[in-house]
Amino acid sequence: PDTQAGDQAMATLVLRDGAAFDPVDFASWLDSQEDLGPKWRPRYVRLTAEMPTTGTNKIVKRTLAQQKFRRDLIGDDAVYVRERGDTAYRPFTADDEAGVRDGMAVTGRERFWDL
């Protein structure tokens, strides 16, 4: 969710064994994609060990959307954020999460916290 209106894009990634997420390289790679407009560049990136799936191995996107970046729902998954104008992602902290939640309350959007 966004504190002002609508939603922000989030990518959830499962890394290969032995791979590491590089927040600078990932942002640079996204920026180099000519067919990916700024609106669709993910503001948040979540790293998870496995995606929620159905019995036929389809990813359950609604579960990911409901979990968002909330520590109470994602456990130990790492989350990164890229603010407007930043050239790289940075770790999304508990203080960042509280700031989003407080911002949603200020703008009357707290109902979207649990969607």
N, C-alpha and C positions, 0 to 999 in steps of 0.2 A: 504493500500500500504506500501511497504518497501522503505526506502531511497536508498537502494543499488540495489536490484533486487527482482522481484516477489511480493508476498503479505505476510502478516502476518495473522494468524488466529485470529478471534474475536468471542467471544460468546456473544449473546444477551439474557438476562434473564428477565423474568417477575416474580417477587417475589409474593408469596402468601400474602394475607392481614396479616399484623402484623409481617411478616418475615423481617429479616435484613440480609444484605450481610456482611459476615465476610471475608475480603481479605486474612487473614492468613489461616483460616480454608479451604477456597475454594482452595487456592494454594496447601495446604497439601493434600486435597482430590484428586486433579488432579494428584499430584505426586505419590499417592498410587495406581493409576489405571495401573495395569501391562500391559494392552493391549493398552495403550495410549502413543505412542512414543513422545519424546520431540518436534518433529516437529509439532505435532498436538495439543499440549497444547496451548490454546489461549494466545497470548501476550496481547490482550485487552479484557476487559469484559465491556459490556454496560448494564446498568439496565434501563429498560423502563417500562412504565405503560401498554402498549399494543403493540403487534406486528402488522405490516401492513399485512392485509390479503385480499384475493380475496373474491368474493361473496360466494364462497363455503368453506370459512374458512381455506384456505391453506395459509401458511406464504409466503409472497412475499420476498424471499431472495435477489433478485436483488435490491430491495429498501434499505434493510439493508446494502448491500455491497456498494451501491452508497452513502449512508449517512455517512458511516464509523464512525469516532469519531468527525466529524466536528460540532462544536458548532452552526454554522449557519444553519445546517440541522437537528440537533437532539434536539434542544431546551434545556430543563432542565435535560435531561437524564444524570445520573452519568456514568462516564467512568473511568475504572481503567486500569493500565498497569503493566506488569511484565517484567522487563528487564532481559536479560540473566544473570543467576547466582543468581538472587534474590530469596528469599524464600517466598515472599508474593507479593501481588498486592498493588499498591499505587494509589491514585487519579491521573488521567491524567489531567493536568492543561492546561490552555490557552498557557502558555509558552512551554509546551511539544508539543502542536499542532503546534505552530509556528516553533519549532525546526524541526519537521517532514517535514513541508512544505518547510522550508529553505533547509533542507538536500536534499529534492527531487529536488529542483532547482539547487543545486550545482552539483548533479550527472546527471542532464539532464532528470529527470523523472517527471517534473512538469505536464506533460500532463496527468499523472495518478491521479492527485488530483481531477479532476472532473469526473472521470469514475465511 
